Amino acid sequence: MEGDVDSQTLLRLSLNNDITFEKIMTVDDNKATQALTPETQKVVEVFNTLDTDAKLAWLYFVYKKMGDSITPAAPAAGDPELAPKLLGDYYQLSDEQQLAIMREIVNRENTEYSHAYGALKENNQLFVWYLWAVAMGDTVVGMPNSYKATDATNKLLSQIEKLEFEEQMSVLRTLVGDMGYTDIKPIETQAQTGKTASL
């Protein structure tokens, strides 16, 4: 698995933003509460009903509209060594290739770039999407000028804006954590296996 955010990156984040990354990490420590409240769970469920391109558009709008508060990161804080394929090689690809990779990641397809994304921890997956959103229209394929957000996308954006900061982070971590391909399988519950625990 690729490394997590290093101390130098954390320092740069703290210096460049009003919200410190330590606050993000504190929220991340309490993974058990992620997207479990009725409000946050509803946002996740609605997001999962969107088609692939609508999901990409929603992420773009979230980071463009709320990136300064949701993800306390500046473009310069992204370390290419954190995910060299996603924050380095990716920028050299054509618009068509970049869009195809975004779709592969959202759809959890078994591809090279989807694997690289799936190997990251959730905080770093958030960084990838943030940096891609910031670079859209420059080194990353931009949103078509003719694109019109659907009512469902706008409604979902409004829903996440109404949530508290910790709830917003829980939703985003849940969403980005469910993307990308990984070989790691979830541990089956007793209900699924039909077996009881033994010593």
C-alpha positions as CSV (number, residue, x, y, z in Angstrom):
1,M,0.0,0.0,0.0
2,E,1.3,3.5,-0.9
3,G,2.3,5.7,2.0
4,D,0.1,8.0,3.9
5,V,0.6,11.8,4.2
6,D,4.0,12.6,5.6
7,S,4.9,15.1,8.3
8,Q,6.2,17.7,5.8
9,T,3.0,17.6,3.9
10,L,1.0,18.0,7.1
11,L,3.1,21.1,8.0
12,R,2.5,22.6,4.6
13,L,-1.2,22.0,5.0
14,S,-1.2,23.7,8.4
15,L,0.7,26.7,7.1
16,N,-1.5,27.2,4.0
17,N,-5.0,26.7,5.5
18,D,-7.2,27.9,8.2
19,I,-8.4,24.4,9.0
20,T,-5.5,22.2,10.1
21,F,-5.1,18.7,8.7
22,E,-4.9,17.5,12.3
23,K,-8.6,18.2,12.5
24,I,-9.2,16.0,9.5
25,M,-7.1,13.2,11.0
26,T,-9.0,13.4,14.3
27,V,-12.2,12.9,12.4
28,D,-10.7,10.1,10.5
29,D,-9.7,8.2,13.7
30,N,-13.4,7.7,14.5
31,K,-14.1,5.5,11.4
32,A,-16.9,3.7,13.1
33,T,-19.2,6.7,12.9
34,Q,-18.6,7.3,9.2
35,A,-21.8,7.8,7.2
36,L,-23.9,6.1,9.8
37,T,-26.2,8.9,10.8
38,P,-29.5,9.0,8.9
39,E,-28.5,12.3,7.2
40,T,-25.1,11.2,6.0
41,Q,-26.3,7.7,5.1
42,K,-29.0,9.3,2.9
43,V,-26.4,11.4,1.0
44,V,-24.3,8.3,0.4
45,E,-27.4,6.3,-0.8
46,V,-28.5,9.1,-3.2
47,F,-24.9,9.4,-4.6
48,N,-24.8,5.7,-5.4
49,T,-27.9,6.1,-7.5
50,L,-26.2,8.6,-9.8
51,D,-24.6,7.4,-13.1
52,T,-20.8,7.5,-13.5
53,D,-20.6,10.9,-15.1
54,A,-23.1,12.4,-12.7
55,K,-20.9,11.2,-9.8
56,L,-17.8,12.8,-11.4
57,A,-19.7,16.0,-11.9
58,W,-20.9,16.1,-8.3
59,L,-17.4,15.5,-6.9
60,Y,-16.2,18.4,-9.1
61,F,-18.9,20.7,-7.9
62,V,-18.3,19.8,-4.3
63,Y,-14.5,20.5,-4.5
64,K,-15.0,23.7,-6.5
65,K,-17.7,25.1,-4.2
66,M,-16.6,23.7,-0.9
67,G,-13.0,22.7,-1.3
68,D,-11.5,25.4,0.9
69,S,-13.5,24.1,3.9
70,I,-13.9,20.4,3.1
71,T,-10.4,19.6,2.0
72,P,-7.8,21.9,3.6
73,A,-5.2,21.5,0.9
74,A,-3.4,23.7,-1.6
75,P,-2.3,22.4,-5.0
76,A,1.3,22.9,-3.9
77,A,0.7,20.6,-0.9
78,G,0.1,17.5,-3.1
79,D,3.2,15.3,-3.0
80,P,3.6,13.4,-6.4
81,E,5.5,10.7,-4.5
82,L,2.4,10.0,-2.5
83,A,0.7,8.6,-5.7
84,P,3.1,9.1,-8.6
85,K,0.9,7.4,-11.1
86,L,-2.2,9.5,-10.1
87,L,-0.4,12.8,-9.4
88,G,2.3,12.5,-12.0
89,D,1.8,10.2,-14.9
90,Y,-1.9,11.0,-15.0
91,Y,-1.2,14.6,-16.0
92,Q,0.6,13.6,-19.1
93,L,-2.3,11.7,-20.6
94,S,-4.9,13.0,-23.1
95,D,-8.2,14.4,-22.0
96,E,-10.0,11.2,-23.2
97,Q,-7.6,9.0,-21.3
98,Q,-7.9,11.0,-18.1
99,L,-11.7,10.9,-18.3
100,A,-11.6,7.1,-18.9
101,I,-9.4,6.6,-15.8
102,M,-11.8,8.7,-13.6
103,R,-14.7,6.5,-14.8
104,E,-12.7,3.3,-14.1
105,I,-12.0,4.5,-10.6
106,V,-15.6,5.5,-9.9
107,N,-16.7,2.1,-11.2
108,R,-14.0,0.2,-9.3
109,E,-12.7,-1.5,-12.4
110,N,-9.7,-3.8,-12.4
111,T,-7.3,-1.5,-14.1
112,E,-3.8,-0.1,-13.5
113,Y,-4.8,3.3,-12.3
114,S,-7.8,2.0,-10.4
115,H,-5.4,-0.3,-8.5
116,A,-3.1,2.7,-7.7
117,Y,-6.1,4.6,-6.3
118,G,-7.5,1.7,-4.4
119,A,-4.1,1.2,-2.6
120,L,-4.3,4.7,-1.1
121,K,-5.8,5.5,2.3
122,E,-9.0,7.5,2.4
123,N,-7.3,10.9,3.3
124,N,-5.0,10.5,0.3
125,Q,-7.9,9.5,-2.0
126,L,-9.5,12.8,-1.0
127,F,-6.3,14.6,-2.0
128,V,-6.3,13.0,-5.4
129,W,-9.8,14.2,-6.2
130,Y,-9.1,17.7,-4.7
131,L,-5.9,18.1,-6.8
132,W,-7.7,16.8,-9.9
133,A,-10.6,19.3,-9.4
134,V,-8.2,22.2,-8.9
135,A,-6.3,21.3,-12.1
136,M,-9.4,20.8,-14.2
137,G,-9.3,22.8,-17.4
138,D,-5.5,23.0,-17.2
139,T,-3.6,19.7,-16.7
140,V,-6.7,17.7,-16.1
141,V,-9.7,17.3,-18.4
142,G,-12.2,20.0,-17.7
143,M,-16.0,19.9,-17.3
144,P,-17.6,20.5,-20.8
145,N,-18.9,24.1,-21.1
146,S,-22.2,22.7,-22.2
147,Y,-22.6,20.4,-19.2
148,K,-25.7,21.1,-17.1
149,A,-26.0,19.6,-13.6
150,T,-29.1,17.5,-13.1
151,D,-31.7,18.2,-10.5
152,A,-30.5,15.2,-8.6
153,T,-26.9,16.5,-8.6
154,N,-27.9,19.9,-7.4
155,K,-30.1,18.5,-4.7
156,L,-27.3,16.3,-3.4
157,L,-24.9,19.2,-3.4
158,S,-27.4,21.2,-1.3
159,Q,-27.7,18.3,1.1
160,I,-24.0,18.0,1.8
161,E,-23.7,21.8,2.3
162,K,-26.2,21.6,5.1
163,L,-24.2,19.0,7.0
164,E,-21.7,19.7,9.8
165,F,-18.0,19.6,8.9
166,E,-17.4,16.2,10.5
167,E,-20.5,14.8,8.7
168,Q,-19.2,16.2,5.4
169,M,-15.9,14.5,5.9
170,S,-17.6,11.2,6.8
171,V,-19.6,11.3,3.6
172,L,-16.7,12.2,1.4
173,R,-14.4,9.5,2.9
174,T,-17.1,6.9,2.5
175,L,-17.7,7.9,-1.1
176,V,-14.0,8.1,-2.2
177,G,-13.2,5.0,-0.1
178,D,-15.7,3.0,-2.1
179,M,-14.0,3.8,-5.3
180,G,-11.0,2.2,-7.0
181,Y,-10.0,-1.4,-7.2
182,T,-8.5,-3.4,-4.3
183,D,-7.8,-7.1,-3.8
184,I,-8.6,-6.7,-0.1
185,K,-11.8,-8.4,0.7
186,P,-14.1,-7.3,3.6
187,I,-14.2,-9.7,6.5
188,E,-17.4,-11.7,6.4
189,T,-19.8,-11.3,9.4
190,Q,-21.1,-14.2,11.4
191,A,-24.5,-13.7,9.7
192,Q,-22.9,-14.1,6.3
193,T,-20.8,-17.2,7.2
194,G,-23.4,-18.9,9.4
195,K,-20.5,-19.8,11.8
196,T,-20.0,-18.9,15.4
197,A,-16.8,-17.6,16.9
198,S,-14.5,-20.2,18.4
199,L,-11.4,-20.1,20.5
